[in-house]
Amino acid sequence: MSGQVAQGAGLAGVGIYILAYGLLQAGLLRGTGYLYPALNLAAALLLLVSLSQTFNLAAALVQGCWVAISLFGLARRFLRDRRVRMTPEEEALVRAAFPRLSREQARRVLDVGFWRNIAPGTTLTQEGAPVTTLYHITHGQAEVEQGGVIVARLDHGFAGEIQALRQGPASATVRAREALRCFAMSGPALAALLARDTDLRAAVLDDLHRDTARKLTGASHDPQRA
């Protein structure tokens, strides 16, 4: 192997280390997922390649340990995710509602909720009243009403959002326009779960904010859809 190739591998490894750590600190990458240890593994291997030309025992030991730790982390995550069991309906819900979560994290969130079939005319949230349940609509359509005026229709996504975690007042009334299939999560139970795990909290809040942004964008283009 030429010296230039080895030096290039080393520089690439340093770049990946810096990128991974920067993304982690910026909140764009989760330390509990697969990507962070995978990036660290790639960086360590590239630096080991660079050391083949100018060997340094101490540096080689550090990178070798980093490879072993990264492999352990990936294997541990894989085995833990393999133990998680979900129904096909739960799998679809997680893909739609919580795409940032690992399977293990998603299972913990699912365990604070249950599936509900909701009849037409049922009120999910009442404008001005405390929100105690976070709903995710998977089938059917609901109407969003503010000040007695229907401002949007919701055929998938969350109803309740952040207010369910705070048990704050609903900004709108959400009422089933037709039969709904929903996953309902206790706001206090979910808030307690997220308070114990900062990584999980950050990921769930990101997904809730993403869903809110999607509905606001959709409503701005079509006031009857959200």
C-alpha distance (Angstrom), angle and dihedral (degrees) to the residues before:
residue distance angle dihedral
M1 . . .
S2 3.79 . .
G3 3.77 122.1 .
Q4 3.80 91.0 -118.9
V5 3.80 92.2 56.3
A6 3.80 91.2 48.1
Q7 3.80 91.9 48.5
G8 3.80 90.8 48.0
A9 3.81 90.4 51.6
G10 3.79 90.4 50.9
L11 3.80 93.3 49.7
A12 3.80 90.6 47.9
G13 3.80 89.6 51.0
V14 3.80 91.9 51.7
G15 3.80 90.0 48.0
I16 3.82 92.0 52.2
Y17 3.82 91.6 48.2
I18 3.81 90.8 52.3
L19 3.81 92.9 43.7
A20 3.80 93.4 50.4
Y21 3.80 93.8 47.3
G22 3.80 92.4 44.6
L23 3.81 92.5 51.0
L24 3.81 89.7 47.6
Q25 3.79 92.8 52.4
A26 3.81 91.5 45.1
G27 3.80 90.2 55.1
L28 3.81 92.5 -118.2
L29 3.80 93.1 112.3
R30 3.80 129.3 46.1
G31 3.79 120.4 -138.0
T32 3.81 89.6 -148.6
G33 3.80 95.8 60.6
Y34 3.78 133.7 78.7
L35 3.79 99.9 -102.5
Y36 3.81 99.4 65.9
P37 3.84 96.8 54.5
A38 3.80 89.6 39.7
L39 3.81 91.1 56.0
N40 3.80 91.0 46.8
L41 3.79 90.4 49.7
A42 3.80 91.7 51.6
A43 3.81 91.7 47.5
A44 3.81 93.2 49.8
L45 3.80 92.6 48.7
L46 3.81 91.7 50.2
L47 3.79 91.0 50.5
L48 3.80 90.0 49.8
V49 3.81 87.5 54.0
S50 3.80 89.8 53.4
L51 3.81 90.5 50.3
S52 3.79 90.5 59.0
Q53 3.81 88.0 78.9
T54 3.79 99.7 40.2
F55 3.79 105.0 22.7
N56 3.78 119.7 -154.9
L57 3.80 116.1 178.1
A58 3.80 96.7 -153.0
A59 3.80 93.1 48.6
A60 3.80 91.3 45.5
L61 3.81 91.1 52.0
V62 3.80 91.7 50.4
Q63 3.81 92.9 50.0
G64 3.80 92.2 43.2
C65 3.80 90.3 53.8
W66 3.81 89.5 47.0
V67 3.82 89.9 53.8
A68 3.81 91.3 49.8
I69 3.81 93.6 47.2
S70 3.80 92.3 47.4
L71 3.80 92.0 49.6
F72 3.81 89.7 48.6
G73 3.81 90.9 50.9
L74 3.80 93.1 49.3
A75 3.81 92.7 47.0
R76 3.81 91.7 47.2
R77 3.80 92.2 50.4
F78 3.81 91.9 46.7
L79 3.81 93.5 50.1
R80 3.79 92.9 46.1
D81 3.79 91.8 49.6
R82 3.81 91.1 47.7
R83 3.80 89.5 58.4
V84 3.81 91.9 55.9
R85 3.78 114.1 99.7
M86 3.81 123.6 -158.2
T87 3.77 134.4 169.3
P88 3.83 117.6 -121.4
E89 3.81 88.5 -105.8
E90 3.80 90.8 53.4
E91 3.81 90.7 47.6
A92 3.81 90.2 54.2
L93 3.81 91.3 47.1
V94 3.81 92.7 52.1
R95 3.81 92.2 49.1
A96 3.79 90.8 51.3
A97 3.81 101.8 36.9
F98 3.81 107.7 24.8
P99 3.82 109.3 24.3
R100 3.83 91.6 151.2
L101 3.80 94.4 61.0
S102 3.78 126.9 93.5
R103 3.80 115.5 -126.0
E104 3.79 90.6 -102.9
Q105 3.80 92.5 50.9
A106 3.80 91.2 45.8
R107 3.81 91.0 52.1
R108 3.80 90.4 55.0
V109 3.81 91.1 51.5
L110 3.80 92.4 46.4
D111 3.79 90.2 52.7
V112 3.83 91.3 67.3
G113 3.80 92.4 56.8
F114 3.79 144.6 50.0
W115 3.80 139.6 -156.0
R116 3.80 119.2 -94.4
N117 3.78 134.0 -170.9
I118 3.80 106.1 -149.3
A119 3.79 123.8 -159.4
P120 3.82 122.5 -131.1
G121 3.79 112.7 -86.6
T122 3.81 94.5 28.7
T123 3.81 114.2 137.2
L124 3.79 114.8 -130.7
T125 3.80 97.3 -179.7
Q126 3.81 129.4 9.2
E127 3.80 118.8 -145.4
G128 3.81 109.2 -107.6
A129 3.81 94.5 8.9
P130 3.84 122.1 110.8
V131 3.81 113.9 -91.7
T132 3.80 111.2 -132.5
T133 3.81 100.7 163.6
L134 3.79 131.1 54.8
Y135 3.81 111.8 -148.0
H136 3.77 129.1 -163.9
I137 3.80 112.6 -163.4
T138 3.80 114.0 -147.1
H139 3.83 100.8 167.5
G140 3.80 134.3 18.4
Q141 3.77 131.2 26.9
A142 3.80 134.7 -84.8
E143 3.80 131.3 -168.1
V144 3.80 123.1 -127.2
E145 3.79 112.8 -146.0
Q146 3.82 129.6 -172.0
G147 3.78 122.5 -178.6
G148 3.78 90.9 -9.7
V149 3.82 92.6 -54.7
I150 3.81 123.5 111.1
V151 3.80 104.7 -126.2
A152 3.80 101.7 171.9
R153 3.78 146.6 -3.3
L154 3.78 121.2 -127.5
D155 3.79 119.9 -153.8
H156 3.80 98.3 165.8
G157 3.77 138.6 5.6
F158 3.77 138.0 51.8
A159 3.79 129.2 -27.8
G160 3.78 114.8 -168.1
E161 3.79 98.2 22.6
I162 3.80 117.7 172.3
Q163 3.81 94.8 -4.7
A164 3.80 89.9 66.5
L165 3.80 89.4 61.9
R166 3.80 91.4 48.9
Q167 3.82 96.0 35.3
G168 3.80 84.7 -130.8
P169 3.82 126.5 153.9
A170 3.79 118.6 -71.1
S171 3.80 114.5 -111.6
A172 3.81 90.5 -148.5
T173 3.78 143.4 13.8
V174 3.80 113.5 -107.0
R175 3.80 113.7 -162.7
A176 3.80 130.5 177.0
R177 3.80 109.1 -107.6
E178 3.79 90.0 -174.0
A179 3.80 136.7 0.0
L180 3.82 109.6 -50.1
R181 3.76 134.4 -156.6
C182 3.81 106.9 -152.8
F183 3.75 141.0 168.8
A184 3.81 107.6 -136.6
M185 3.82 121.5 -158.5
S186 3.78 125.1 -169.8
G187 3.80 107.3 -115.9
P188 3.85 95.5 -147.0
A189 3.82 92.7 45.3
L190 3.81 92.2 48.5
A191 3.82 91.6 46.5
A192 3.82 90.4 51.3
L193 3.82 90.8 49.9
L194 3.81 92.7 49.7
A195 3.82 91.9 46.6
R196 3.82 88.7 62.2
D197 3.82 95.6 50.7
T198 3.80 119.9 43.4
D199 3.83 94.1 -172.7
L200 3.78 91.3 52.4
R201 3.80 91.2 46.0
A202 3.80 92.6 52.2
A203 3.81 92.3 48.7
V204 3.82 94.7 47.1
L205 3.80 92.8 46.7
D206 3.81 89.9 49.8
D207 3.80 89.9 54.0
L208 3.82 92.5 46.8
H209 3.81 91.8 49.4
R210 3.81 90.3 47.1
D211 3.80 90.8 53.3
T212 3.82 91.5 47.4
A213 3.81 90.8 50.7
R214 3.82 90.3 49.2
K215 3.81 91.8 53.0
L216 3.80 93.1 46.2
T217 3.80 91.0 50.2
G218 3.79 91.5 47.2
A219 3.81 92.3 47.8
S220 3.80 91.7 50.5
H221 3.80 89.3 58.1
D222 3.80 96.9 38.1
P223 3.81 118.0 14.4
Q224 3.79 90.6 -160.6
R225 3.81 94.4 57.7
A226 3.80 132.2 62.7
